[in-house]
Each structure stands twice: as structure tokens, then as C-alpha cells.
Amino acid sequence: MVVGNVVKIPKGIFQPGYPLPALIANNYGEMLSIPLYDSALMFSALILFCIVIGFNFLSRIAIMRFEKRL
């Protein structure tokens, strides 16, 4: 919600955006009324999960390399 919560593609790095957690939180109530909307929200949750796991994996590699140097 801090990013701006604006449903449009940002044109710059400092423009407001619409992050995946806000997409999931704002549209969760409409999930049952629109066909295939629940699968689209679950797919966005899967994308968010993969991004988080990827960042965790890369940070673990960076920490292991840093510890080897010391």
C-alpha cells in the first residue's frame, strides 16, 4: 500500500505502482463472483511466492560467499 496502490504500469522508478500483495488483498473479495478470477489470483500468489523464494535463495548464496571470505 506504500507504493501507491494505483492500477497502472509505472513509467518511472518513483511513480506509484500496484504490487502483487496489494492486488491479492484488494481483489480477494471479488474472487468468487467472477469465473476464473480465483485461479488468476492464485497464479499471482504463486508468482509472488517464486519471487520471494528466489530472493531468499540468492541471499543465502551471498551470505555463504561472504562467510567463506571471512
SULGI-V310103 format. One record per residue. N is the residue number from 1. RES is the residue in three letters. NEAR is the number of other C-alpha atoms within 10 Angstrom. Layout:
n | res | near
N | RES | NEAR
N | RES | NEAR
This chain:
n | res | near
1 | MET | 13
2 | VAL | 9
3 | VAL | 12
4 | GLY | 12
5 | ASN | 14
6 | VAL | 14
7 | VAL | 11
8 | LYS | 10
9 | ILE | 10
10 | PRO | 12
11 | LYS | 9
12 | GLY | 8
13 | ILE | 7
14 | PHE | 8
15 | GLN | 12
16 | PRO | 18
17 | GLY | 20
18 | TYR | 17
19 | PRO | 16
20 | LEU | 14
21 | PRO | 12
22 | ALA | 17
23 | LEU | 16
24 | ILE | 17
25 | ALA | 11
26 | ASN | 11
27 | ASN | 13
28 | TYR | 14
29 | GLY | 10
30 | GLU | 10
31 | MET | 16
32 | LEU | 11
33 | SER | 9
34 | ILE | 8
35 | PRO | 9
36 | LEU | 10
37 | TYR | 15
38 | ASP | 18
39 | SER | 11
40 | ALA | 13
41 | LEU | 18
42 | MET | 14
43 | PHE | 12
44 | SER | 16
45 | ALA | 16
46 | LEU | 12
47 | ILE | 13
48 | LEU | 15
49 | PHE | 12
50 | CYS | 12
51 | ILE | 12
52 | VAL | 12
53 | ILE | 12
54 | GLY | 12
55 | PHE | 12
56 | ASN | 12
57 | PHE | 12
58 | LEU | 12
59 | SER | 12
60 | ARG | 12
61 | ILE | 12
62 | ALA | 12
63 | ILE | 11
64 | MET | 11
65 | ARG | 11
66 | PHE | 10
67 | GLU | 9
68 | LYS | 8
69 | ARG | 6
70 | LEU | 5
